[in-house]
């Protein structure tokens, strides 16, 4: 189950980050949107504070991957 949550939160954060970028928001704003959505998703699953930390780190890495893809294209 952990791997499914990890994968889901990465998908949530990177999708919302990309959506915010397509709305012409800055990288920082888009990052905040992506991370806020990841936090909300984890909160709905009952994962907050320390329990959410590893998943949020994965979310940050997923967003960095999206950004890296944009830079390479």
LOTI-779993 format. One record per residue (C-alpha): residue in three letters; x, y, z. Coordinates in steps of 0.1 Angstrom, whole numbers, padded with zeros to 4 digits, always signed. Layout:
N
AlaXYZ
...
//
This chain:
73
Unk+0000+0000+0000
Unk+0029+0024+0007
Unk+0041+0022-0029
Unk+0006+0030-0042
Unk+0003+0061-0019
Unk+0038+0072-0029
Unk+0030+0069-0066
Unk-0004+0086-0062
Unk+0010+0116-0043
Unk+0037+0120-0069
Unk+0011+0120-0096
Unk-0011+0145-0078
Unk+0017+0169-0071
Unk+0032+0168-0106
Unk-0001+0171-0123
Unk-0012+0201-0103
Unk+0022+0217-0108
Unk+0019+0213-0145
Unk-0017+0226-0145
Unk-0005+0257-0126
Unk+0023+0263-0151
Unk-0001+0261-0180
Unk-0021+0288-0163
Unk+0010+0309-0166
Unk+0019+0309-0129
Unk+0055+0312-0119
Unk+0075+0282-0109
Unk+0072+0291-0072
Unk+0034+0295-0074
Unk+0031+0263-0093
Unk+0053+0245-0068
Unk+0031+0258-0040
Unk-0001+0246-0057
Unk+0014+0211-0064
Unk+0026+0207-0028
Unk-0006+0220-0013
Unk-0026+0195-0033
Unk-0002+0167-0023
Unk-0007+0177+0014
Unk-0044+0177+0010
Unk-0044+0143-0006
Unk-0022+0129+0022
Unk-0044+0145+0048
Unk-0075+0129+0033
Unk-0056+0096+0038
Unk-0049+0105+0074
Unk-0012+0111+0068
Unk+0000+0144+0083
Unk+0032+0158+0098
Unk+0060+0132+0102
Unk+0039+0105+0086
Unk+0035+0126+0055
Unk+0071+0137+0052
Unk+0085+0109+0030
Unk+0056+0112+0006
Unk+0060+0149+0004
Unk+0097+0145-0004
Unk+0086+0122-0033
Unk+0062+0148-0044
Unk+0090+0174-0046
Unk+0111+0150-0066
Unk+0082+0144-0090
Unk+0078+0182-0095
Unk+0116+0185-0101
Unk+0112+0158-0128
Unk+0085+0177-0145
Unk+0106+0209-0144
Unk+0136+0190-0158
Unk+0115+0177-0186
Unk+0104+0212-0195
Unk+0140+0224-0195
Unk+0151+0195-0218
Unk+0123+0201-0243
//
